[in-house]
Amino acid sequence: MSTIVPLLQADDTDPGEASIYERIRDDIIQGRLAANARLKVAELAERMGTSTNPVREALQQLRGEGFVVMMPNRGARVRPIDDTFVRDIFEIEVLIEPALTRWFVSLATKADLQALEEVQAEIEALNFADPQKHSQLDMTFHRLMYDRHYNRHAVDLWWRHREILSAISRQFQTSMSRQASILAEHRELIRCISRQDADGAARIIAQHVEGSGRHIIEHMRLNQRRG
């Protein structure tokens, strides 16, 4: 199987900082930090049992990812995690991923194709029984295509957006229809790659990304109506 090269991330250097970033991010996504709530560095540091510097760095990273808004003379506040937030992310991904996929098709080897087929076989055998394991396998599937790309900025942006959408989607169950679509789209993607059909592969991956984004938005809107 092809080697997956670890992506460079801003939070790779210090596991403590990554943990703080993830905890604040998850608190925002889960609503424990309410929309538009002010984020006070000293209070967050005390709550998380750390100094203020890691919290400041985490807030800057969250600002870069759109979770936090910095306002003059008002400090950091929580951006509402709504359907607009998700739409903005997946619309960017619909532009990035087809380009990354086209490049992969142009150089994919038999070994690459076999690696994708092996991961897909694991995904199908699991059949969504373990959401966390499915997410890991799905990430491996896509990283097999993207990790060797020369444009590390594009790959890093894909990675970050993928992490954000995954974190948000963990709140929701994947519907049976979406499960079927995911498996079918993966299979069709592999077929396009085996035929060296870059246009077809790009079309399928765009459909795949948009479908996932819309699935999250549908769940968010349903929750809003119930609320």
C-alpha positions in Angstrom: 0.0 0.0 0.0 1.2 3.5 -0.8 2.9 5.4 2.1 0.8 8.2 3.6 3.0 11.2 4.4 1.9 13.0 7.6 0.5 16.4 6.9 2.2 19.4 8.5 -0.2 21.1 10.8 0.2 24.1 13.1 -0.7 22.1 16.1 1.7 19.2 15.4 4.5 20.6 17.5 2.9 20.5 20.9 0.3 17.9 21.9 -0.9 20.2 24.7 -1.7 23.0 22.4 -3.5 20.6 20.0 -5.6 19.3 22.9 -6.6 22.9 24.0 -7.4 23.8 20.4 -9.6 20.6 20.0 -11.3 21.2 23.3 -12.3 24.7 22.5 -13.3 23.8 19.0 -15.5 21.0 20.2 -17.1 23.2 22.9 -18.0 25.6 20.1 -19.4 22.9 17.8 -21.4 21.3 20.6 -22.8 24.6 21.8 -21.1 24.5 25.2 -19.6 27.9 24.2 -22.6 29.7 22.9 -22.8 31.6 19.6 -21.4 35.2 20.0 -20.2 34.4 23.5 -17.1 36.3 24.4 -13.9 34.2 24.8 -11.9 35.4 27.7 -8.3 34.1 27.6 -7.8 34.0 31.4 -11.1 32.2 32.0 -10.4 29.6 29.3 -6.9 29.0 30.6 -8.2 28.5 34.2 -11.0 26.2 32.9 -8.5 24.1 30.9 -5.7 24.1 33.5 -3.1 25.8 31.4 -1.3 29.1 30.9 -2.7 31.8 28.7 -0.3 31.5 25.8 -1.6 28.1 24.5 -5.1 29.5 24.7 -4.2 32.6 22.7 -2.5 30.4 20.1 -5.5 28.1 19.9 -7.9 31.1 19.5 -5.7 32.4 16.6 -5.9 29.0 14.9 -9.7 28.9 15.5 -9.9 32.4 14.1 -8.1 31.2 10.9 -10.6 28.4 10.6 -13.6 30.6 11.0 -14.7 29.4 14.4 -13.8 32.6 16.2 -14.2 36.2 15.3 -11.9 38.9 16.6 -13.6 42.2 17.0 -11.8 45.6 17.8 -12.2 46.5 21.4 -14.5 43.5 22.0 -12.0 40.6 21.9 -12.7 37.2 20.6 -16.2 35.9 20.2 -17.7 32.5 19.0 -18.9 32.5 15.5 -22.3 30.8 15.1 -21.8 27.2 13.7 -24.7 27.3 11.3 -25.6 26.1 7.8 -23.9 29.1 6.3 -20.6 28.2 8.0 -20.8 24.6 6.6 -21.9 25.8 3.1 -18.9 28.1 2.9 -16.5 25.3 3.7 -17.9 22.6 1.4 -18.2 25.1 -1.5 -14.5 25.7 -1.2 -13.8 22.0 -1.0 -15.9 21.4 -4.2 -13.3 23.6 -6.0 -10.2 22.1 -4.3 -10.8 18.4 -4.3 -11.6 17.9 -8.0 -8.2 19.6 -8.8 -6.4 17.4 -6.4 -8.2 14.3 -7.8 -7.4 15.2 -11.5 -3.7 15.4 -10.6 -3.8 12.0 -8.9 -5.5 10.3 -11.8 -2.7 11.6 -14.1 0.0 9.6 -12.1 -1.9 6.8 -10.3 -0.2 3.4 -10.5 -1.6 -0.1 -10.2 -0.3 -0.1 -6.6 -2.2 3.1 -5.8 -5.4 1.6 -7.3 -4.9 -1.6 -5.3 -4.4 0.5 -2.1 -7.7 2.3 -2.7 -9.5 -1.0 -3.4 -8.2 -2.5 -0.2 -9.3 0.5 1.9 -12.7 0.5 0.2 -13.1 -3.2 1.0 -12.5 -2.4 4.6 -15.0 0.4 4.5 -17.7 -1.8 3.0 -16.9 -4.7 5.4 -17.4 -2.2 8.3 -20.6 -1.0 6.8 -20.8 2.1 9.1 -21.0 -0.1 12.2 -18.4 2.0 13.9 -18.6 5.7 12.9 -15.2 6.6 14.3 -13.5 3.7 12.5 -15.4 4.6 9.3 -14.1 8.2 9.5 -10.6 7.0 9.9 -10.8 4.6 6.9 -12.5 7.3 4.8 -9.7 9.7 5.7 -7.2 7.1 4.6 -9.0 6.6 1.3 -8.8 10.3 0.4 -5.3 10.8 1.7 -4.0 8.0 -0.6 -5.0 10.3 -3.4 -4.0 13.7 -2.0 -0.9 13.3 0.2 1.7 13.3 -2.6 0.3 16.4 -4.3 3.0 19.1 -4.8 0.7 21.9 -3.6 1.0 21.5 0.1 -1.1 24.6 0.8 -4.0 23.1 -1.0 -3.6 19.8 0.7 -3.3 21.4 4.1 -6.5 23.4 3.4 -8.3 20.3 2.4 -7.1 18.5 5.6 -8.3 21.4 7.9 -11.7 21.6 6.2 -12.1 17.9 6.4 -11.3 18.0 10.1 -13.8 20.7 10.7 -16.6 19.0 8.8 -15.8 15.7 10.5 -16.0 17.3 13.9 -19.4 18.9 13.0 -20.8 15.7 11.4 -20.1 13.6 14.6 -23.2 15.2 16.1 -25.4 13.5 13.5 -26.2 10.0 12.3 -25.4 9.2 8.6 -28.7 8.4 6.9 -29.1 5.1 5.0 -29.4 6.9 1.7 -26.2 8.9 2.4 -24.4 5.7 3.4 -25.4 4.1 0.1 -24.2 7.2 -1.8 -20.8 7.2 -0.1 -20.1 3.6 -1.0 -21.4 4.0 -4.6 -19.4 7.2 -5.1 -16.2 5.6 -3.8 -16.7 2.6 -6.2 -17.3 4.9 -9.2 -14.3 7.0 -8.3 -12.1 3.9 -8.3 -13.5 2.9 -11.7 -12.8 6.3 -13.1 -9.2 6.2 -11.8 -8.7 2.7 -13.3 -9.8 4.0 -16.7 -7.7 7.2 -16.3 -10.8 9.2 -16.6 -9.8 12.5 -14.9 -13.0 14.3 -15.9 -15.2 11.5 -14.5 -13.2 11.3 -11.3 -13.3 15.1 -10.8 -17.1 15.0 -11.3 -17.6 12.2 -8.8 -15.5 13.8 -6.1 -17.3 17.1 -6.5 -20.6 15.2 -6.1 -19.2 13.3 -3.1 -18.1 16.5 -1.3 -21.3 18.4 -2.0 -23.4 15.4 -0.9 -21.6 15.3 2.4 -21.9 19.0 3.0 -25.6 19.0 2.2 -26.2 16.0 4.5 -24.7 18.0 7.4 -26.8 21.1 6.5 -30.0 19.0 6.4 -29.4 17.7 9.9 -28.5 21.2 11.2 -31.8 22.6 9.8 -33.8 19.7 11.1 -32.3 20.4 14.6 -33.2 24.0 14.3 -36.8 23.2 13.5 -37.0 20.8 16.4 -35.5 23.4 18.7 
